[in-house]
Amino acid sequence: MSKAIFFDRDGTLLVEIGYVSHPSLVVPYCSSVAALARARQCGFRLIAVTNQSGVARGWLTEADLACVHTRMQEILASGGGALDAIYYCPHHPQATVEAYRKVCNCRKPGTRLGEIAMEGFGIDATKSFAVGDKITDLRFGRSLGVRPCLVRTGFGAGEERELRRNGPGDVHVAENVVDAVDWIIREDARNL
């Protein structure tokens, strides 16, 4: 069984700009590429799980999204931090594009995409983590059985305030992906 880190995309790995609809808009946070490379060197599978309701809203197509993800992988690979897989949910309950209007379990905090990744890569949940900038990312991680980490980038600072009001529980809070990966590596070493 392998260990993995499930990353949210926008606001976590990529600078939060709204809907990334073109490859030219792909901008990773500073040092996130190096952080991913470091996690890979420590034996983690790197998986992105992302809600992409822009497809459901008609703001981009799945083909556009594939181009965005290709560019993202090129940038990450250039520094040794390519992802093992990117899973996305194009659905939304109030979609303007009828084909994508649905309530599904692949939209976070639903766990279907994480379950597919865990099965496909033979991932051990007890050795794995989820990193994101929204409470839905944390709920996804908890429901999947992995340890959640909130980053303060993207929407994270605002979400942290909400988290504190309701009690953080088992959530670690990090400044950014670099700090999150540092914490994960320390936790992994502690559990060896």
Phi, psi and omega in degrees: 000138180258166177253153184214160169240123176265116182255139164289162182265285186286130181086352180240296176271319181253148176302132181286115178233006188104228182267118178278102187253357182215144180305332180292346181267001181281111180225108177288153172297149179306130177073000180291328178297314179296323179295318178295319178299320179295318178297319178298316179298333179271008172093010180274140165286143181245115186234131172258135173232120190220137171277127181233068183289352174301330176294313180295333181272355178083014182274341173202162179262170175295330176294319176300317181297321177299321178294321177298314181291326175298315179295318179300314179297322178299314181295313181295320180294329181299338178246015178081016183243029180300146178280149174288329180196154173235121177247136180223151174251120179268002188272161171201139182299332179249036183300145173275337176268111187309319184298338182253005181276104178193157169265126186222168177263004176269345177278121179301139017276005173303154190250004187304315182293322176295321178296319178299315179297316182298318179291314183294326182255001181061050186271135175269112182300326184291345180250013189239167188220159173232134182235128179199173183253008181227155178299328176299327177294322179292318178296320176303311181299313180300314182295330178282343179091017178252166181277128182271149177220127177264131173260148183277357177285173180058236178268004189301319182297317177293320179293328178298320179299317178295318179300316181295324179296325183261004181084120187290340181061232185264024184267128172271142178245129181235155179296318187199186182296324179301309179296322179297314180295320176302314179298315181300316180296320177296315179296320179296316180296325180293330184266004179289000000 
